Amino acid sequence: MKLFSRLIFYFFSNVLAFLAAVYFVEGFEIAPNYIDFLTAAAVFTLLNVFIKPILKLILSPIIIITLGLGVILVNALTLYLLDFLSEGVNIEGLTALFYATLIIGLINIAISFSAKNLYKE
């Protein structure tokens, strides 16, 4: 049950992060209908839960050498994989990928941090 609640939390967190990334990043587009948008968020949530730990394990030497900044590379690879798997997502260029990665990562960190603080009280 705990995994299911985490998946739902990450899903809504990714929906908010995608909304911000689509709004702020030129070249990062998700199909305008809500079904494709929610599907992209669901696929990205599953990639983050199941594929991202494997990528972190494989790229752990790079993450250690860069003192943690290699996690941005892992997040960018995950977002690029979403672009490859989902027809509704279109990322044009590396700058759009980089900025979308930063925005999505920062929003997910902020939401996770605030949720952990809410559960402590």
C-alpha positions as CSV (number, residue, x, y, z in Angstrom):
1,M,0.0,0.0,0.0
2,K,2.9,2.3,0.7
3,L,4.2,1.9,-2.8
4,F,0.8,2.7,-4.3
5,S,0.5,5.9,-2.3
6,R,4.1,6.9,-3.3
7,L,3.2,6.3,-6.9
8,I,0.1,8.5,-6.7
9,F,2.1,11.2,-4.9
10,Y,4.9,11.1,-7.5
11,F,2.3,11.2,-10.3
12,F,0.7,14.4,-9.1
13,S,4.1,15.9,-8.4
14,N,5.1,15.1,-12.0
15,V,1.9,16.6,-13.3
16,L,2.7,19.9,-11.6
17,A,6.3,19.8,-12.7
18,F,5.2,19.1,-16.3
19,L,2.8,22.0,-16.2
20,A,5.6,24.3,-15.1
21,A,8.1,22.9,-17.6
22,V,5.7,23.3,-20.5
23,Y,5.0,26.9,-19.5
24,F,8.6,28.0,-18.9
25,V,10.7,26.0,-21.3
26,E,10.5,26.8,-25.0
27,G,11.0,23.5,-26.9
28,F,9.5,21.3,-24.3
29,E,6.0,20.4,-25.4
30,I,3.4,17.9,-24.3
31,A,0.3,17.2,-26.4
32,P,-2.4,19.7,-25.4
33,N,-5.1,17.1,-24.6
34,Y,-5.2,16.0,-21.0
35,I,-5.1,12.3,-21.7
36,D,-1.7,12.5,-23.3
37,F,-0.6,14.8,-20.6
38,L,-1.7,12.4,-17.8
39,T,-0.2,9.5,-19.7
40,A,3.1,11.2,-20.0
41,A,3.1,11.9,-16.3
42,A,2.2,8.3,-15.5
43,V,4.9,6.9,-17.8
44,F,7.5,9.4,-16.3
45,T,6.4,8.3,-12.8
46,L,7.0,4.7,-13.6
47,L,10.3,5.5,-15.2
48,N,11.4,7.4,-12.1
49,V,10.3,4.6,-9.8
50,F,11.7,1.6,-11.7
51,I,14.3,2.7,-14.3
52,K,15.9,5.7,-12.5
53,P,17.5,3.6,-9.7
54,I,19.1,1.3,-12.3
55,L,20.5,4.3,-14.1
56,K,21.8,5.7,-10.8
57,L,23.5,2.4,-10.1
58,I,25.1,2.2,-13.6
59,L,26.2,5.9,-13.5
60,S,27.3,5.9,-9.9
61,P,31.0,6.5,-10.7
62,I,30.0,9.6,-12.6
63,I,27.7,10.8,-9.8
64,I,30.5,10.3,-7.3
65,I,33.2,12.0,-9.4
66,T,31.0,15.0,-10.0
67,L,30.0,15.2,-6.4
68,G,26.3,14.6,-7.1
69,L,25.9,16.7,-10.2
70,G,25.7,13.5,-12.2
71,V,22.2,13.1,-10.9
72,I,21.2,15.8,-13.4
73,L,22.5,13.5,-16.2
74,V,20.4,10.7,-14.8
75,N,17.3,12.9,-14.7
76,A,18.0,14.1,-18.3
77,L,18.4,10.5,-19.5
78,T,15.1,9.6,-17.8
79,L,13.3,12.6,-19.5
80,Y,14.9,11.8,-22.8
81,L,13.7,8.2,-22.4
82,L,10.2,9.6,-21.9
83,D,10.5,11.6,-25.1
84,F,11.5,8.4,-26.9
85,L,8.7,6.3,-25.4
86,S,5.8,8.7,-25.5
87,E,4.4,10.2,-28.7
88,G,2.8,13.1,-26.8
89,V,6.1,14.5,-25.5
90,N,8.4,16.5,-27.8
91,I,11.7,17.9,-26.6
92,E,13.6,20.0,-29.2
93,G,17.3,20.3,-28.5
94,L,19.6,19.8,-25.6
95,T,18.9,23.2,-24.0
96,A,15.2,22.4,-23.7
97,L,16.1,19.0,-22.3
98,F,18.5,20.6,-19.8
99,Y,16.1,23.4,-18.6
100,A,13.1,21.0,-18.4
101,T,15.2,18.6,-16.4
102,L,16.2,21.3,-14.0
103,I,12.6,22.6,-13.6
104,I,11.1,19.2,-13.2
105,G,13.8,18.1,-10.7
106,L,13.5,21.3,-8.6
107,I,9.8,21.1,-8.4
108,N,9.8,17.4,-7.5
109,I,12.4,18.2,-4.8
110,A,10.4,21.1,-3.4
111,I,7.2,19.1,-3.3
112,S,8.8,16.0,-1.7
113,F,10.6,18.2,0.9
114,S,7.4,20.0,1.8
115,A,5.5,16.7,2.1
116,K,8.1,15.2,4.3
117,N,7.9,18.2,6.6
118,L,4.1,17.9,6.7
119,Y,4.3,14.2,7.8
120,K,6.8,15.0,10.6
121,E,4.3,17.3,12.4
